[in-house]
Amino acid sequence: MLEIDNLKKTFDNGTEALNGVNLKVKKGEFLSILGPSGSGKTTLLRSINGLESIDNGKISFENEKINKDNLPEVQKKTGMIFQEFNLVNNLSAINNVLTGLLNSSSKFLSMFYLFTKEQKLEALKALETVGLLNKAYERVDELSGGQRQRIGIARAIIKRPKLLLADEPVASLDPKAANLIMSLLKKINKEFEITVICNLHQVELASKYSDRIVGLLEGEIMFDKTASNINKTAISEIYK
C-alpha cells in the first residue's frame, strides 16, 4: 500500500531528520515506529501526508508516486491523529469531528460549518465508534485528555481513510487511557481494514498492539521486525 524509498530531509538549521529511510507497509497492517524524541518519527509521518516537504527520495501510495498533483487525493484517503489533539476548543465534539471533512466539502459551506444532514449522521457514527456519542454536543475543552484524543480519532476516521497516521497519540495520557486509545486504534484497524502507522515511545504498547515494529534513530531505521520478534537487544539499539 505504501512504499518509501531513500527518504531524506534536512531542516534549515542543519538538523538531519531523515537519512535514507526505506520502508514498505502492507494494506491492513498495524505498524508502530519506536524511537526517542528527535529520531525523525514525526517528520516521517508528516512527509507521508504532505505536511512536510522532502529533500530526496520517493513516497508511493497505492503504487503511485506522491507528487503535488495527486497529493490532495492522497490526503483525502489519509487520516491524521496528533499528539496534542489539534481540536478547536470552543467547538462541540460533533463540530470538531466534522472538520475532518473540510477538504472534501464545499469550501464556502465549510467556512460556516454548514454540513449536510448525511455528514452530521456520519459524524455521530464516528463518535459512536469511539464511544463518545453521549458527548456529541459538549465543548471539547470540557472533556478529559483521553476523551479529546478519541474525538481526534473520530475526526480522522469520518472520511473513511485507507491509511491512518497516529503521531504519539498517547504521549500525554495515563496508562489506562493510553491502553484505551491503542485498543481503539487496533479495533479500527481490524474492523474497518484501515492501515495504521503509529509513532510511539512505549515499547510495551507497541509490542501489545502492533503487527510489526520499526526502530528509528537519528533518521535511520535500526530494525524492522514483527512484534513477536522484538527483544531487548533490538530495543537497546534505539534507547541507549
C-alpha positions as CSV (number, residue, x, y, z in Angstrom):
1,M,0.0,0.0,0.0
2,L,2.8,2.4,1.0
3,E,6.4,2.4,-0.2
4,I,9.1,4.8,0.9
5,D,12.4,4.8,-1.0
6,N,15.6,6.6,0.2
7,L,13.7,9.4,2.0
8,K,15.9,12.3,3.2
9,K,15.0,15.5,5.0
10,T,17.3,18.1,6.5
11,F,15.9,21.2,8.1
12,D,17.2,24.8,7.6
13,N,19.1,24.7,10.9
14,G,21.1,21.7,9.6
15,T,19.2,19.0,11.6
16,E,19.2,15.8,9.6
17,A,15.7,14.4,10.4
18,L,15.6,11.6,7.9
19,N,18.6,9.9,6.3
20,G,17.7,7.4,3.6
21,V,14.6,5.8,5.1
22,N,13.3,2.8,3.2
23,L,10.0,1.3,4.3
24,K,7.1,-0.8,2.9
25,V,3.7,-1.0,4.6
26,K,1.1,-3.6,3.6
27,K,-2.6,-3.0,3.3
28,G,-4.3,-3.6,6.7
29,E,-1.1,-3.7,8.7
30,F,-0.7,-2.1,12.1
31,L,2.9,-0.7,12.1
32,S,4.4,1.1,15.1
33,I,7.5,3.2,14.9
34,L,9.6,3.4,18.0
35,G,12.3,5.9,18.8
36,P,13.4,8.6,21.2
37,S,12.5,12.3,20.7
38,G,14.3,13.7,17.7
39,S,14.6,10.4,16.0
40,G,12.6,11.5,13.0
41,K,9.3,9.8,13.7
42,T,7.1,12.9,13.4
43,T,8.9,14.1,10.3
44,L,8.4,10.7,8.6
45,L,4.6,10.8,9.2
46,R,4.3,14.4,8.1
47,S,6.2,13.6,5.0
48,I,3.8,10.8,4.1
49,N,0.8,13.1,4.1
50,G,2.5,16.1,2.6
51,L,2.6,18.3,5.7
52,E,6.4,18.3,5.4
53,S,8.4,18.6,2.2
54,I,11.2,16.2,1.4
55,D,14.6,16.8,0.1
56,N,15.2,13.5,-1.7
57,G,13.6,10.1,-2.2
58,K,10.1,8.8,-3.2
59,I,6.9,8.0,-1.4
60,S,4.4,5.9,-3.3
61,F,0.8,5.3,-2.2
62,E,-1.2,2.6,-3.8
63,N,1.5,2.1,-6.4
64,E,1.6,5.7,-7.5
65,K,4.3,8.2,-6.6
66,I,3.0,11.1,-4.5
67,N,3.5,14.5,-6.1
68,K,1.9,17.9,-5.9
69,D,-0.7,17.0,-8.4
70,N,-2.1,13.9,-6.6
71,L,-1.3,14.9,-3.0
72,P,-4.8,16.3,-2.4
73,E,-6.3,12.9,-3.4
74,V,-3.8,11.1,-1.2
75,Q,-4.7,13.4,1.7
76,K,-8.4,12.6,1.3
77,K,-7.5,8.9,1.8
78,T,-5.3,9.6,4.8
79,G,-6.3,10.4,8.4
80,M,-4.0,12.1,10.9
81,I,-4.1,11.9,14.7
82,F,-1.9,14.3,16.6
83,Q,-0.2,14.2,19.9
84,E,-1.7,17.5,21.1
85,F,-5.2,16.6,19.7
86,N,-5.4,19.7,17.4
87,L,-9.0,20.3,18.3
88,V,-10.9,23.6,18.3
89,N,-11.6,24.1,22.0
90,N,-14.7,26.3,21.7
91,L,-16.5,23.9,19.4
92,S,-18.6,20.9,20.2
93,A,-17.4,17.3,19.8
94,I,-19.5,16.8,16.7
95,N,-18.3,20.0,15.0
96,N,-14.7,19.0,15.7
97,V,-15.4,15.7,14.0
98,L,-17.0,17.4,11.1
99,T,-13.8,19.4,10.5
100,G,-12.3,16.1,9.2
101,L,-14.5,16.7,6.1
102,L,-13.3,20.2,5.3
103,N,-11.1,19.0,2.4
104,S,-14.0,17.1,0.9
105,S,-16.8,19.6,1.4
106,S,-17.7,22.8,-0.4
107,K,-15.2,25.4,0.9
108,F,-17.9,28.0,1.2
109,L,-20.2,25.7,3.3
110,S,-17.2,24.6,5.4
111,M,-16.3,28.2,6.3
112,F,-19.7,28.4,8.2
113,Y,-19.8,24.8,9.4
114,L,-22.9,24.2,7.1
115,F,-22.7,20.5,6.8
116,T,-25.4,18.2,5.3
117,K,-27.7,16.0,7.4
118,E,-25.8,13.0,6.0
119,Q,-22.5,14.4,7.0
120,K,-23.8,15.1,10.5
121,L,-25.0,11.5,10.8
122,E,-21.6,10.2,9.7
123,A,-20.1,12.4,12.5
124,L,-22.4,10.8,15.0
125,K,-21.5,7.3,13.8
126,A,-17.8,8.2,14.2
127,L,-18.4,9.4,17.7
128,E,-20.3,6.2,18.4
129,T,-17.4,4.2,17.1
130,V,-15.1,5.8,19.7
131,G,-17.7,5.5,22.5
132,L,-18.5,9.2,22.8
133,L,-21.9,9.6,21.2
134,N,-23.2,11.0,24.5
135,K,-20.6,13.8,24.3
136,A,-21.6,14.9,20.8
137,Y,-22.8,18.4,21.8
138,E,-20.3,19.1,24.6
139,R,-17.4,21.5,24.1
140,V,-14.2,19.6,23.7
141,D,-12.4,21.8,26.3
142,E,-14.7,20.3,28.9
143,L,-13.6,16.8,28.2
144,S,-10.7,14.7,29.6
145,G,-7.4,14.2,27.7
146,G,-8.4,10.6,26.7
147,Q,-11.8,11.7,25.5
148,R,-10.2,14.6,23.5
149,Q,-8.0,12.1,21.8
150,R,-10.9,9.9,21.0
151,I,-12.6,12.9,19.4
152,G,-9.4,13.3,17.3
153,I,-9.7,9.7,16.2
154,A,-13.4,10.2,15.2
155,R,-12.3,13.2,13.2
156,A,-9.7,11.1,11.4
157,I,-12.0,8.2,10.5
158,I,-15.1,10.2,9.4
159,K,-13.8,10.4,5.8
160,R,-13.2,6.6,5.8
161,P,-9.4,6.8,5.2
162,K,-7.4,3.9,3.8
163,L,-4.4,5.0,5.9
164,L,-4.3,6.3,9.4
165,L,-1.2,8.1,10.7
166,A,-1.0,8.5,14.5
167,D,1.8,10.7,15.9
168,E,2.4,9.9,19.5
169,P,-1.4,9.6,20.2
170,V,-0.9,8.5,23.8
171,A,2.1,10.6,24.9
172,S,0.2,12.8,27.3
173,L,-2.2,10.2,28.6
174,D,-2.1,8.0,31.7
175,P,-1.6,4.2,31.2
176,K,-5.3,3.4,31.4
177,A,-6.3,6.0,28.9
178,A,-3.3,5.1,26.7
179,N,-4.4,1.4,26.5
180,L,-8.0,2.5,25.7
181,I,-6.7,4.6,22.8
182,M,-4.4,1.9,21.5
183,S,-7.2,-0.8,21.7
184,L,-9.5,1.6,19.8
185,L,-6.9,2.1,17.1
186,K,-6.5,-1.7,16.8
187,K,-10.3,-2.1,16.6
188,I,-10.5,0.4,13.8
189,N,-7.5,-1.3,12.1
190,K,-9.2,-4.7,12.1
191,E,-12.9,-3.8,11.7
192,F,-12.6,-1.1,9.1
193,E,-9.4,-2.7,7.5
194,I,-7.6,0.7,7.8
195,T,-3.8,0.5,7.6
196,V,-2.3,2.2,10.7
197,I,1.2,3.7,11.2
198,C,1.6,4.8,14.8
199,N,4.5,6.6,16.4
200,L,5.2,5.6,20.0
201,H,7.7,5.8,22.8
202,Q,6.2,3.0,24.8
203,V,7.8,-0.4,23.9
204,E,5.1,-2.4,25.8
205,L,2.2,-0.7,23.9
206,A,3.9,-1.3,20.6
207,S,4.5,-4.9,21.4
208,K,0.9,-5.4,22.5
209,Y,-1.0,-3.8,19.6
210,S,1.3,-3.9,16.6
211,D,1.8,-6.4,13.8
212,R,5.2,-5.0,13.1
213,I,7.6,-2.6,14.8
214,V,10.3,-0.3,13.2
215,G,13.0,1.2,15.3
216,L,14.2,4.7,14.2
217,L,17.2,6.6,15.5
218,E,18.7,9.8,14.1
219,G,16.7,9.5,10.9
220,E,17.7,5.9,10.1
221,I,15.9,2.6,10.5
222,M,17.8,0.4,13.0
223,F,15.4,-2.6,12.9
224,D,12.2,-3.8,11.3
225,K,10.7,-6.8,13.0
226,T,7.4,-8.5,13.7
227,A,6.1,-7.6,17.2
228,S,6.6,-11.2,18.4
229,N,10.3,-11.0,17.5
230,I,11.2,-7.8,19.3
231,N,13.8,-8.3,22.0
232,K,15.9,-6.3,24.4
233,T,18.8,-6.2,22.1
234,A,16.8,-4.6,19.3
235,I,15.3,-2.0,21.7
236,S,18.7,-1.2,23.2
237,E,19.8,-0.1,19.6
238,I,17.5,2.9,19.8
239,Y,17.2,3.6,23.5
240,K,20.8,3.8,24.6
